[in-house]
Amino acid sequence: MATAKRKTGKGAARELKGKVAWVIGASGEIGKAIAARLAAAGATVVTSSRKPVRAALAAGAVPADLRSRASIERALRVIERRHGRVDVLVNCAAAAIFGDFQKLTDADWDTVLQTKLLGYMRSMRAVIPGMVKNGGGSIVNITGRGGRQPTPAHLPGCCANIAANLLTKGLADVYAANQVRINAVAPGPIESERHHEIARNNAALTSAAVAKRVPPLGRLGDAAEIAEAVLFLASSRASYITGVTLQVDGGGTATI
């Protein structure tokens, strides 16, 4: 299925010039695109992930395990020592655990929730005090369409996504007075190995028509389209937006 390729970086306004952005989960297709787009917009981008990220896209990679509060806090100390602060945090982590509900173990569920929901909580808890002290900041959490429209083979991730959306709104309300804006981006099906793996698992659990269903726009999305949404929410163009979950899914979410 064809996707629309988007140009990023060239000729882009340097709207994040002077900002320090921390992208956690930057080794996947979406995370890499986000790191590249923020760097093209002038940000100093620091990445954390389980896999290496091209050095050209970042001011450096700092190891961080979202499942560990100590690991997140160590990473933040390194970033603050090198760059002084974090202005923008992007959480883009996920656990590739899919399958039949009856076959998924408690450990599978725990891995997903520890990585995404509790992991996002840990990173936000770490950076928010500094953002408050510095007069503001922006956080963008990557969740997913499954938070509103469940996917049979990805129920642990769907549950983590809806909980992360709720946490996003709750913290946005708490810290709005401190000029810390907190939003989420919920991608629909994006052209990536992860999407195809979910689709393969779905095919065994539902009808072929449902498994192959595409959004009304008639194609899969491109990671660069998610990165554009993240840049918008992180930038001053979204200065009056906080607590939202932005669906970037080709119209595929069937609920209001």
C-alpha positions as CSV (number, residue, x, y, z in Angstrom):
1,M,0.0,0.0,0.0
2,A,1.4,3.4,-1.0
3,T,2.1,6.0,1.5
4,A,2.6,9.8,1.1
5,K,6.3,10.7,1.6
6,R,6.8,14.0,3.3
7,K,9.9,16.2,3.0
8,T,11.3,17.3,6.4
9,G,14.1,19.6,7.4
10,K,15.1,21.4,4.2
11,G,14.0,25.0,4.3
12,A,12.3,24.5,7.7
13,A,11.8,27.4,10.0
14,R,14.2,27.2,12.9
15,E,11.3,27.6,15.3
16,L,13.0,25.5,18.1
17,K,16.3,27.3,17.9
18,G,17.9,27.5,21.3
19,K,15.6,24.7,22.7
20,V,16.8,21.4,24.2
21,A,14.6,18.5,23.3
22,W,14.8,15.0,24.8
23,V,13.3,12.3,22.6
24,I,12.8,9.0,24.5
25,G,12.2,6.0,22.2
26,A,14.0,7.4,19.2
27,S,15.1,4.1,17.5
28,G,11.8,3.2,15.9
29,E,10.4,4.8,12.6
30,I,8.3,7.4,14.4
31,G,11.0,8.2,17.0
32,K,13.7,8.7,14.4
33,A,11.4,10.9,12.4
34,I,10.6,13.1,15.4
35,A,14.3,13.4,16.4
36,A,15.2,14.5,12.8
37,R,12.3,16.9,12.5
38,L,13.0,18.7,15.9
39,A,16.7,18.9,15.0
40,A,15.8,20.4,11.6
41,A,13.7,23.0,13.4
42,G,16.8,24.1,15.3
43,A,16.5,22.2,18.6
44,T,19.4,20.5,20.3
45,V,18.1,17.0,20.3
46,V,19.2,14.4,22.9
47,T,17.9,10.8,22.3
48,S,17.3,7.9,24.5
49,S,16.4,4.4,23.2
50,R,17.3,0.7,23.5
51,K,19.0,0.9,20.1
52,P,21.6,3.3,18.6
53,V,20.3,6.4,16.8
54,R,22.3,8.1,14.0
55,A,24.6,10.6,15.7
56,A,23.8,13.2,13.0
57,L,20.3,13.5,14.3
58,A,21.2,14.2,17.9
59,A,23.4,16.2,20.2
60,G,24.1,12.8,21.8
61,A,22.5,9.6,23.0
62,V,21.9,9.1,26.7
63,P,21.0,5.6,28.0
64,A,17.6,5.5,29.7
65,D,15.3,2.7,30.7
66,L,11.7,3.9,31.2
67,R,11.1,1.0,33.5
68,S,13.5,2.4,36.0
69,R,13.0,5.7,37.9
70,A,16.8,5.7,38.8
71,S,17.7,5.3,35.1
72,I,15.5,8.2,34.0
73,E,16.8,10.5,36.7
74,R,20.4,9.6,35.8
75,A,19.8,10.4,32.2
76,L,18.2,13.7,33.1
77,R,21.2,14.7,35.2
78,V,23.5,14.0,32.3
79,I,21.4,16.1,29.9
80,E,21.2,19.0,32.4
81,R,25.0,18.8,33.0
82,R,25.6,19.0,29.2
83,H,22.9,21.3,28.1
84,G,21.5,23.0,31.2
85,R,17.8,22.0,30.9
86,V,15.1,20.2,29.0
87,D,12.6,22.5,27.2
88,V,10.8,19.8,25.2
89,L,10.2,16.2,26.2
90,V,8.9,13.7,23.7
91,N,7.9,10.2,25.0
92,C,7.8,7.8,22.1
93,A,8.4,4.4,23.6
94,A,6.5,1.1,23.0
95,A,6.8,-2.6,23.7
96,A,6.4,-4.9,20.8
97,I,4.1,-7.4,22.5
98,F,1.1,-8.5,20.4
99,G,-1.2,-11.6,20.4
100,D,-4.2,-13.5,21.6
101,F,-5.6,-12.1,24.9
102,Q,-5.7,-15.6,26.4
103,K,-2.1,-16.3,25.5
104,L,-0.6,-13.0,26.7
105,T,1.0,-13.5,30.1
106,D,0.9,-11.2,33.2
107,A,4.6,-10.5,32.4
108,D,3.6,-9.3,28.9
109,W,1.1,-6.9,30.3
110,D,3.5,-5.7,32.9
111,T,6.2,-5.0,30.3
112,V,3.8,-2.9,28.2
113,L,2.5,-0.9,31.2
114,Q,5.9,-0.4,32.7
115,T,7.3,0.8,29.4
116,K,4.6,3.1,28.2
117,L,2.2,4.2,31.0
118,L,4.5,4.1,34.0
119,G,7.5,5.0,31.8
120,Y,5.9,8.1,30.6
121,M,4.9,8.9,34.1
122,R,8.5,8.6,35.3
123,S,10.0,10.8,32.6
124,M,7.4,13.5,33.1
125,R,7.9,13.4,36.9
126,A,11.6,13.9,36.3
127,V,11.5,16.8,33.8
128,I,8.5,18.8,35.1
129,P,10.2,20.4,38.1
130,G,12.9,21.8,35.9
131,M,10.4,23.1,33.4
132,V,8.5,24.8,36.2
133,K,11.7,26.4,37.5
134,N,12.6,27.6,34.0
135,G,9.3,29.2,33.3
136,G,7.7,26.6,31.1
137,G,8.1,23.8,28.6
138,S,6.4,21.4,26.3
139,I,5.8,17.6,26.6
140,V,4.4,15.5,23.8
141,N,3.4,11.9,24.5
142,I,3.1,9.5,21.6
143,T,0.1,7.2,22.4
144,G,-2.0,5.6,19.6
145,R,-5.4,5.3,18.0
146,G,-5.9,2.1,20.0
147,G,-6.5,4.2,23.0
148,R,-9.9,5.0,21.6
149,Q,-10.4,2.2,19.1
150,P,-9.0,-1.1,20.4
151,T,-7.0,-3.4,18.2
152,P,-7.6,-7.1,19.0
153,A,-3.9,-8.2,18.9
154,H,-2.7,-5.1,20.8
155,L,-4.9,-4.8,23.9
156,P,-2.1,-4.2,26.4
157,G,-0.8,-1.3,24.3
158,C,-4.4,0.0,23.8
159,C,-5.0,0.0,27.6
160,A,-1.6,1.8,28.1
161,N,-2.5,4.4,25.4
162,I,-5.8,5.4,26.9
163,A,-4.3,5.6,30.3
164,A,-1.4,7.7,29.0
165,N,-4.0,10.0,27.3
166,L,-5.8,10.5,30.6
167,L,-2.5,11.1,32.4
168,T,-1.6,13.7,29.8
169,K,-4.8,15.6,30.4
170,G,-4.6,15.4,34.1
171,L,-1.0,16.7,34.3
172,A,-1.8,19.4,31.7
173,D,-4.5,20.7,34.0
174,V,-2.1,20.6,37.0
175,Y,0.8,22.4,35.4
176,A,-0.9,24.8,33.0
177,A,-0.4,27.7,35.5
178,N,3.3,27.0,35.3
179,Q,3.3,27.3,31.4
180,V,4.1,23.6,31.0
181,R,2.0,22.4,28.1
182,I,1.4,18.7,28.0
183,N,-0.3,17.1,24.9
184,A,-0.4,13.7,23.2
185,V,-0.3,12.5,19.6
186,A,-2.2,9.4,18.7
187,P,-1.0,7.9,15.4
188,G,-3.1,5.6,13.4
189,P,-1.6,2.9,11.1
190,I,1.9,4.1,10.0
191,E,4.0,2.4,7.4
192,S,6.5,0.5,9.6
193,E,7.5,-3.0,10.6
194,R,5.6,-2.5,13.8
195,H,2.3,-1.8,12.0
196,H,2.8,-4.9,9.8
197,E,3.5,-7.1,12.8
198,I,0.3,-5.9,14.5
199,A,-1.6,-6.6,11.3
200,R,-0.2,-10.1,11.0
201,N,-1.3,-10.8,14.6
202,N,-4.7,-9.3,14.0
203,A,-5.3,-11.5,11.0
204,A,-5.3,-14.5,13.2
205,L,-7.8,-13.0,15.6
206,T,-10.4,-11.3,13.4
207,S,-11.8,-11.3,9.9
208,A,-9.5,-10.5,6.9
209,A,-11.7,-7.5,6.1
210,V,-11.2,-6.0,9.5
211,A,-7.5,-6.9,9.6
212,K,-6.9,-5.1,6.3
213,R,-9.1,-2.1,6.9
214,V,-7.5,1.2,5.9
215,P,-8.4,4.8,7.1
216,P,-10.8,6.9,5.0
217,L,-7.8,8.7,3.4
218,G,-7.1,5.3,1.8
219,R,-3.5,4.8,2.8
220,L,-1.1,4.2,5.7
221,G,0.5,7.2,7.3
222,D,4.1,8.2,7.1
223,A,6.3,8.7,10.2
224,A,7.1,12.2,9.0
225,E,3.5,13.1,9.4
226,I,3.6,12.2,13.0
227,A,6.8,14.2,13.4
228,E,5.1,17.3,12.0
229,A,2.3,17.0,14.5
230,V,4.8,16.7,17.4
231,L,6.8,19.8,16.1
232,F,3.6,21.8,16.0
233,L,2.6,20.9,19.6
234,A,6.1,21.5,20.8
235,S,6.4,24.9,19.2
236,S,5.0,28.3,20.0
237,R,2.4,27.8,17.3
238,A,0.6,25.7,19.8
239,S,1.0,28.1,22.7
240,Y,-2.7,28.0,23.5
241,I,-3.0,24.2,23.3
242,T,-2.6,21.9,26.3
243,G,-4.3,18.7,27.5
244,V,-5.3,17.5,24.0
245,T,-4.8,14.1,22.3
246,L,-4.3,14.8,18.6
247,Q,-5.5,11.9,16.4
248,V,-3.2,11.6,13.3
249,D,-4.8,8.6,11.8
250,G,-6.2,9.4,8.3
251,G,-9.7,9.7,9.8
252,G,-9.5,6.1,10.9
253,T,-10.9,6.6,14.4
254,A,-14.6,5.8,14.3
255,T,-15.6,7.7,17.4
256,I,-16.0,11.4,18.2
